Structure formats: C-alpha cells, structure tokens
Amino acid sequence: MSDPDAHLLIVDDDERIRSLLQKFLIRHGFLVSAARDAAHARRLMAGLDFDLIVLDVMMPGEDGISLTRAIRETRHTPIMLLTARGETEDRIAGLEAGADDYLPKPFEPKELLLRINAILRRMPESPVSEALQPKLLTLGPIRYDIERGEMWHGDDLVRLTATESQLMRIFSAKPGEALSRTRLVEELGRDKGQAQERAVDVQITRLRRKIENDPKQPRYLQTVRGAGYMLAPD
C-alpha cells in the first residue's frame, strides 16, 4: 500500500518518462509534482516540501548527483536516483552525495513503486507525545535520541538521510553487538547481494562522518573484523 499523503517530486529531462511516472504514481495514491531539470526542481522545492524525490542522474545542465549534494546541504528528504545500467561509478557517487537508493534504467514501474514504499516505511515517525522521556545514546559530543530518531551535536540537530536514520535505529537497538553487512541489508529491506552490501559500506562511511571526530579511525561506529559493524556508545 502507498502512503496516500506522500508528496513525490519526479525530476527527469525525458518528458515521456516524466509523464508516465507521474501518471503511474498518481494512480497508486501519491501526490506527484514533476520537474524537467535541476533548475525547475529547485524552484519547486523553494515553495514546497516533498516526502521523496525521484531524480534522474543524467540531465542537461546540473546533473542529478550535483543536485543531490545541494539538497543534502539543507534537507534530509529521501532521494531515489535513476541511473544508467552499468554506470557503477554514478551509483557510488550518488550514495556518497546523499542518495538513499538507486534504480538502474530501464526499470519496471512496479519496482520503483516497491522501492519508494520501502523508503517511506523507513522514515522515522514523529513522536506521539512530548511528555515521553527519551532514551539517549552518547557518542562523545553526539547524542542520539532513540525515541525520536534524532541526532544532536550540542544544540544543533544533525541532518540524517532516511537510510542513515534507519541504520541508527538498527544499531541503537543492538548497542555493542556486531551486525553483519548481510543482516544490515536485510534490516534495510534491500535485495540481497554484493552490490547492496557495498552500498551499505558507503552508507556507513557517510554516517561515520557525522558521528566520528576521525572517521578513518572510528571510535563509536566500529568495524569488527570478520563480523561486520558495531555501535559502541559511551
């Protein structure tokens, strides 16, 4: 089932693909806006908030990876990249820029729908009551509020992507326990395979940049040789 309240933004310079995706997703209950290029998308985002952005990588002018990087400077809206089949470099670059997932072209619209719903399900829910006493994990100067799914550095809220938020929820449920890449892929709701495990490595690297003083020598999000990754709070 699709989230009937979710507002999606489709960004693709191919008018045919843009129109087909917009009609398909509207039929499945989404509110959908469409942009023909990065500049058009920026104008729409200046006045609207979106729940998820479907973004083509190869566009004239500013490409999708550059736009992803710019969006991540101010927003944590989930981003699904559409990439040319076989362009592994684009996929890795997109994940490093802040994308949550990618889908190679050509693709079945049904698969895009399933991936969109999976990402939206991973988004943290708003707290039911402000009176709830939060549970906190301390990672040096970083505080992670388990109840709210929020990360703070002092008084500053640390922006997390949907995938980073889900990873923090997974790790915070098992502090001090090593979790394999295969298990993380399963917990994230991704298809099994080495490509997805490599994508998890990229997400871990990005998350470390937000947690660690020295991401190359992690203290809190550790690599456990032969076992996977482990969150080791203070």
C-alpha positions in Angstrom: 0.0 0.0 0.0 1.2 3.5 -0.8 1.1 6.4 1.7 -1.8 8.5 0.4 -0.4 11.6 2.0 3.1 11.4 0.5 4.1 14.1 -2.0 6.7 13.0 -4.5 8.9 15.0 -6.9 9.9 13.4 -10.2 12.9 15.1 -11.8 13.7 13.8 -15.3 14.5 15.7 -18.6 12.7 13.0 -20.6 9.2 14.2 -21.0 7.8 10.8 -21.8 9.3 9.1 -18.8 8.4 12.0 -16.5 4.7 11.9 -17.7 4.4 8.1 -17.4 5.9 8.0 -13.9 3.7 10.9 -12.8 0.5 9.2 -14.0 1.6 5.8 -12.6 2.4 7.1 -9.2 -0.8 9.2 -9.0 -2.8 6.0 -9.8 -1.1 4.4 -6.8 -2.3 7.2 -4.4 0.6 9.6 -4.4 0.5 13.4 -4.9 3.1 13.9 -7.6 4.9 17.0 -8.9 7.3 16.9 -11.8 10.4 18.9 -12.9 12.1 18.9 -16.3 15.6 19.7 -14.9 17.5 20.7 -11.8 16.7 24.4 -12.1 13.0 23.6 -12.3 13.3 21.2 -9.3 15.0 23.9 -7.2 12.1 26.3 -7.9 9.6 23.7 -6.8 11.5 22.9 -3.7 11.7 26.6 -2.8 8.0 26.6 -2.2 7.1 23.0 -1.4 8.2 20.2 0.9 8.4 16.7 -0.5 8.4 13.3 1.1 10.6 11.7 -1.5 12.4 12.8 -4.7 12.9 10.5 -7.7 15.9 12.0 -9.5 17.5 11.2 -12.9 21.3 11.3 -12.8 21.9 12.2 -16.4 20.3 15.6 -17.2 21.5 18.6 -19.3 22.9 21.4 -17.1 23.2 20.4 -13.5 23.2 16.6 -13.1 21.4 14.5 -10.5 24.4 13.9 -8.4 25.2 17.6 -8.1 21.6 18.3 -7.2 21.6 15.5 -4.6 24.6 17.1 -2.9 23.0 20.5 -2.9 19.7 19.1 -1.5 21.6 17.4 1.3 23.0 20.8 2.5 19.6 21.8 3.7 17.2 18.9 3.6 17.0 15.2 4.6 14.3 14.4 2.1 14.8 10.8 0.8 16.3 10.7 -2.7 15.9 7.8 -5.2 18.4 8.1 -8.1 17.6 6.7 -11.6 20.9 5.6 -13.2 22.1 4.2 -16.5 22.6 0.4 -16.3 26.2 -0.4 -15.7 27.2 3.0 -14.5 28.6 1.8 -11.1 30.6 5.0 -10.6 27.4 7.1 -10.8 25.7 4.9 -8.2 28.5 5.0 -5.8 28.9 8.8 -6.3 25.2 9.2 -5.8 25.2 7.3 -2.5 28.2 9.3 -1.4 26.4 12.6 -2.3 23.5 11.6 0.0 21.1 9.5 -2.1 19.1 6.8 -0.2 18.8 4.3 -3.1 19.2 3.9 -6.8 17.4 2.1 -9.6 19.1 1.3 -13.0 17.3 2.1 -16.2 15.4 0.6 -17.8 13.2 -0.5 -14.9 9.7 -1.7 -14.2 7.5 1.0 -12.7 6.3 -1.7 -10.2 9.8 -2.0 -8.8 10.1 1.8 -8.5 6.8 1.7 -6.5 8.1 -1.0 -4.2 11.3 0.8 -3.5 9.5 4.1 -2.9 7.2 2.5 -0.4 10.2 0.7 1.3 12.0 4.1 1.8 8.9 5.8 3.1 8.3 3.0 5.6 11.9 3.5 6.9 11.3 7.2 7.6 11.2 7.9 11.4 7.8 8.6 12.8 7.0 11.7 14.7 6.9 11.2 18.5 3.4 10.6 19.8 3.9 12.6 23.0 6.3 15.3 24.0 6.0 14.0 27.6 7.7 10.7 26.7 11.1 10.5 28.4 13.6 9.9 25.6 16.3 7.3 25.7 19.6 8.7 24.7 22.9 7.2 23.4 26.0 9.2 23.9 28.7 9.1 21.3 31.2 11.6 22.5 29.8 15.1 21.7 26.9 13.4 19.8 23.6 12.5 21.4 21.2 10.1 19.7 17.6 10.2 20.8 16.3 6.7 20.2 12.6 7.5 20.8 12.6 10.4 18.3 15.3 9.1 15.9 17.1 12.4 16.2 20.9 13.0 16.4 22.2 16.1 18.1 25.7 17.7 18.3 25.3 20.2 21.2 22.3 22.3 20.4 22.5 21.5 16.7 20.3 18.9 15.0 22.4 16.6 12.8 20.6 16.0 9.5 20.2 12.3 8.7 19.0 10.8 5.4 16.3 8.2 5.6 18.8 5.4 5.3 21.1 6.9 7.9 18.1 7.2 10.2 17.3 3.5 9.7 20.9 2.4 10.3 21.0 4.4 13.6 17.7 2.7 14.6 19.1 -0.7 13.8 22.4 -0.1 15.6 20.8 1.6 18.6 18.6 -1.5 19.1 21.7 -3.6 19.5 24.5 -1.5 21.0 27.7 -3.3 21.5 26.7 -6.1 19.1 28.4 -6.6 15.7 25.9 -6.7 12.8 27.0 -8.3 9.5 26.6 -6.4 6.2 24.1 -9.2 5.1 22.0 -8.6 8.2 22.1 -4.8 7.7 20.9 -5.3 4.0 18.0 -7.4 5.3 17.1 -4.9 8.0 17.1 -2.1 5.5 14.7 -4.1 3.3 17.1 -4.3 0.3 17.6 -7.1 -2.1 20.5 -9.4 -1.1 23.7 -9.3 -3.0 27.3 -8.0 -3.0 26.2 -4.7 -4.7 23.8 -3.9 -1.8 26.5 -4.9 0.8 28.9 -2.4 -0.9 26.2 0.2 -0.8 25.9 -0.4 3.0 29.7 0.3 3.2 29.1 3.6 1.6 26.3 4.5 3.9 28.4 3.5 6.9 31.2 5.8 5.7 28.8 8.7 5.4 27.3 8.1 8.8 30.8 8.0 10.4 31.4 11.5 9.0 28.5 12.7 11.1 29.5 10.7 14.3 33.2 10.5 14.5 35.9 13.0 15.2 38.2 11.0 12.9 36.1 8.9 10.5 39.2 7.0 9.4 39.8 5.8 12.9 36.2 5.3 14.2 35.6 5.1 17.9 31.8 4.7 18.0 30.8 3.0 14.7 33.4 0.3 14.7 34.4 -2.3 12.1 34.6 -5.7 13.8 36.9 -7.9 11.7 35.0 -10.9 10.2 31.7 -9.9 11.9 30.5 -6.5 10.5 29.8 -3.2 12.2 29.1 -2.3 15.8 27.8 0.8 17.5 29.8 1.3 20.7 28.3 4.2 22.7 29.9 5.7 25.8 
